[in-house]
Amino acid sequence: MAELKNKWKAEGVAALQEKLGLPNRMQVPKLLKIAINMGFNSSLDKDTIKALVDDLARLSGQKPVVTRSRKSISNFKLRKGMPVGARVTLRGDRMYDFLERLIHAALPRIRDFRGLPAGGFDGRGSYSFGLQEQTVFPEIDPDSIKRAQGMNVTLVTSARRDEDARELLSWLGLPLAKSAR
């Protein structure tokens, strides 16, 4: 089981309950799932798409679902059913394992990293951010990649307000930049 998950259960719930002033520990916000989405150009060949899907599987620890276009758009040279992305939803131990690797291994490898943007909250307690390429994860060998590809990561929490979600993610160790208020 993930070390971060054990630490959260042992110390985090009580600390956040006290900090937010909640009367019941069941009201403490928690991390529900992490959704990773990688959209790519539909004109890529099958080998490159397979390599990108394999990279996403390697860094998430779970097989991604290849998303396909729902309708044809001639201006984009897109036909119905062509692969346009890959996504994976992590829950439970895999979610905490991925979050640990993201915080301690991947984010420190980003050049000139000063924290994740403060404007990534959606107003309902979820936080989204983008990564420029998959090579920031140590599981991905930079020499073996066919194409550098970015991805969107969404951390879905049970918090009802952004401030509560910010407290939760800060306690978990996510390096959030200070907001420009």
C-alpha positions as a printed NumPy array, in Angstrom:
array([[  0.   ,   0.   ,   0.   ],
       [  1.141,   3.523,  -0.728],
       [  3.113,   5.313,   1.97 ],
       [  1.274,   8.559,   1.236],
       [ -2.09 ,   6.837,   1.759],
       [ -0.998,   5.48 ,   5.151],
       [  0.328,   8.877,   6.226],
       [ -2.926,  10.525,   5.104],
       [ -5.067,   8.093,   7.099],
       [ -2.865,   8.273,  10.192],
       [ -2.152,  12.01 ,  10.386],
       [ -3.762,  13.941,   7.555],
       [ -7.441,  13.44 ,   8.256],
       [ -7.155,  14.67 ,  11.856],
       [ -4.865,  17.579,  10.912],
       [ -7.151,  18.764,   8.104],
       [-10.256,  18.344,  10.264],
       [ -8.736,  20.622,  12.887],
       [ -7.443,  23.152,  10.337],
       [-10.787,  23.429,   8.506],
       [-12.791,  23.36 ,  11.75 ],
       [-15.007,  20.448,  10.744],
       [-17.035,  18.718,  13.478],
       [-17.009,  15.259,  11.847],
       [-14.036,  13.468,  10.282],
       [-16.306,  12.202,   7.488],
       [-16.618,  15.815,   6.268],
       [-12.865,  16.066,   5.652],
       [-12.227,  16.306,   1.904],
       [-10.351,  13.424,   0.327],
       [ -8.794,  12.577,  -2.988],
       [-11.278,  10.537,  -5.045],
       [ -9.497,   9.892,  -8.341],
       [ -6.802,  11.084, -10.724],
       [ -7.672,  11.322, -14.409],
       [ -4.825,  11.469, -16.943],
       [ -5.66 ,  12.452, -20.511],
       [ -3.276,  12.494, -23.462],
       [ -4.652,  13.908, -26.707],
       [ -2.685,  13.389, -29.893],
       [ -2.793,  14.227, -33.553],
       [ -5.022,  11.87 , -35.531],
       [ -2.534,  11.815, -38.409],
       [  0.041,   9.867, -36.391],
       [  0.902,   6.375, -37.563],
       [ -0.163,   3.295, -35.582],
       [  3.324,   2.608, -34.204],
       [  3.641,   6.105, -32.707],
       [  0.149,   5.894, -31.198],
       [  0.979,   2.495, -29.693],
       [  4.233,   3.879, -28.253],
       [  2.387,   6.83 , -26.662],
       [ -0.265,   4.524, -25.182],
       [  2.505,   2.267, -23.823],
       [  4.218,   5.293, -22.247],
       [  0.956,   6.303, -20.562],
       [  0.486,   2.733, -19.309],
       [  4.034,   2.668, -17.95 ],
       [  3.714,   5.904, -15.987],
       [  0.193,   5.221, -14.681],
       [  0.525,   1.512, -13.926],
       [ -2.768,   0.802, -15.678],
       [ -3.806,   0.154, -19.289],
       [ -5.23 ,   3.329, -20.89 ],
       [ -8.386,   3.515, -22.973],
       [ -7.829,   4.806, -26.504],
       [-10.415,   7.484, -27.278],
       [-11.721,   7.725, -30.831],
       [-13.38 ,  10.528, -32.754],
       [-17.167,  10.536, -32.694],
       [-17.688,  12.233, -36.02 ],
       [-15.814,  13.186, -39.172],
       [-14.417,  16.722, -39.559],
       [-12.989,  17.351, -43.007],
       [-11.026,  20.5  , -42.094],
       [ -8.965,  18.466, -39.598],
       [ -8.704,  15.436, -41.917],
       [-10.473,  13.476, -39.209],
       [-12.66 ,  10.46 , -39.863],
       [-15.136,   8.9  , -37.49 ],
       [-13.45 ,   6.236, -35.357],
       [ -9.861,   7.484, -35.709],
       [ -7.801,   7.456, -32.468],
       [ -7.473,  10.981, -31.034],
       [ -6.231,  10.333, -27.504],
       [ -5.777,   8.039, -24.547],
       [ -7.017,   8.366, -21.006],
       [ -6.733,   6.544, -17.713],
       [ -8.52 ,   6.985, -14.384],
       [ -6.636,   6.001, -11.235],
       [ -8.276,   5.188,  -7.908],
       [ -7.131,   3.657,  -4.629],
       [ -3.531,   2.519,  -4.188],
       [ -2.547,   3.231,  -7.817],
       [ -3.783,   6.798,  -7.413],
       [ -1.618,   7.393,  -4.342],
       [  1.386,   5.649,  -5.97 ],
       [  1.076,   7.909,  -9.017],
       [  0.699,  11.024,  -6.843],
       [  3.819,  10.093,  -4.859],
       [  5.861,   9.604,  -8.043],
       [  4.478,  12.847,  -9.486],
       [  5.368,  14.9  ,  -6.4  ],
       [  8.736,  13.361,  -5.545],
       [ 10.143,  12.329,  -8.924],
       [  8.443,  13.971, -11.91 ],
       [  7.764,  17.575, -10.864],
       [ 11.313,  18.211,  -9.556],
       [ 12.649,  17.193, -12.989],
       [ 10.827,  20.054, -14.737],
       [ 13.216,  22.848, -15.674],
       [ 12.619,  26.186, -13.878],
       [  9.77 ,  24.685, -11.854],
       [  8.251,  27.155,  -9.384],
       [  5.113,  25.269,  -8.434],
       [  1.938,  24.255, -10.21 ],
       [ -0.319,  27.134, -11.315],
       [ -2.776,  28.4  ,  -8.714],
       [ -5.543,  28.929, -11.292],
       [ -6.137,  25.24 , -11.965],
       [ -9.104,  24.888,  -9.609],
       [-12.543,  24.549, -11.186],
       [-14.739,  26.002,  -8.415],
       [-15.939,  22.594,  -7.202],
       [-12.765,  21.276,  -5.587],
       [-11.033,  19.626,  -8.541],
       [ -7.587,  20.69 ,  -9.72 ],
       [ -6.222,  20.327, -13.261],
       [ -2.805,  21.018, -14.736],
       [ -0.839,  20.076, -17.802],
       [  2.577,  18.551, -18.313],
       [  4.586,  19.418, -21.417],
       [  5.984,  15.956, -22.059],
       [  5.993,  12.455, -20.652],
       [  9.78 ,  12.35 , -20.185],
       [  9.591,  14.047, -16.757],
       [  8.611,  10.67 , -15.297],
       [ 11.586,   8.436, -14.466],
       [  9.775,   5.366, -15.864],
       [ 10.049,   6.789, -19.385],
       [ 13.432,   6.457, -21.082],
       [ 14.02 ,   9.716, -23.033],
       [ 16.116,   7.902, -25.642],
       [ 13.39 ,   5.393, -26.49 ],
       [ 10.448,   7.766, -27.018],
       [  9.179,   8.243, -30.541],
       [  7.522,  11.598, -29.878],
       [  7.332,  13.999, -26.942],
       [  3.706,  14.295, -25.887],
       [  1.966,  16.396, -23.262],
       [ -0.84 ,  15.342, -20.972],
       [ -3.537,  16.769, -18.721],
       [ -3.806,  15.587, -15.125],
       [ -6.949,  16.186, -13.05 ],
       [ -7.054,  15.576,  -9.303],
       [-10.686,  15.093,  -8.272],
       [-11.437,  15.687,  -4.589],
       [-14.574,  15.494,  -2.488],
       [-14.093,  19.125,  -1.409],
       [-16.935,  21.495,  -2.181],
       [-14.778,  24.625,  -2.225],
       [-11.455,  25.387,  -3.852],
       [ -9.931,  26.552,  -0.556],
       [-10.593,  23.167,   1.054],
       [ -9.153,  21.358,  -1.971],
       [ -6.074,  23.611,  -1.845],
       [ -5.547,  22.7  ,   1.833],
       [ -5.92 ,  18.993,   1.04 ],
       [ -3.494,  19.053,  -1.89 ],
       [ -0.996,  21.162,   0.047],
       [ -1.108,  18.683,   2.922],
       [ -0.517,  15.821,   0.488],
       [  2.603,  17.664,  -0.713],
       [  1.549,  19.002,  -4.102],
       [  3.714,  22.098,  -4.77 ],
       [  1.159,  24.772,  -5.61 ],
       [  2.357,  28.267,  -6.575],
       [  1.133,  31.184,  -4.527],
       [ -1.935,  32.824,  -6.051],
       [ -1.522,  36.348,  -7.423],
       [ -4.205,  37.965,  -5.237]])
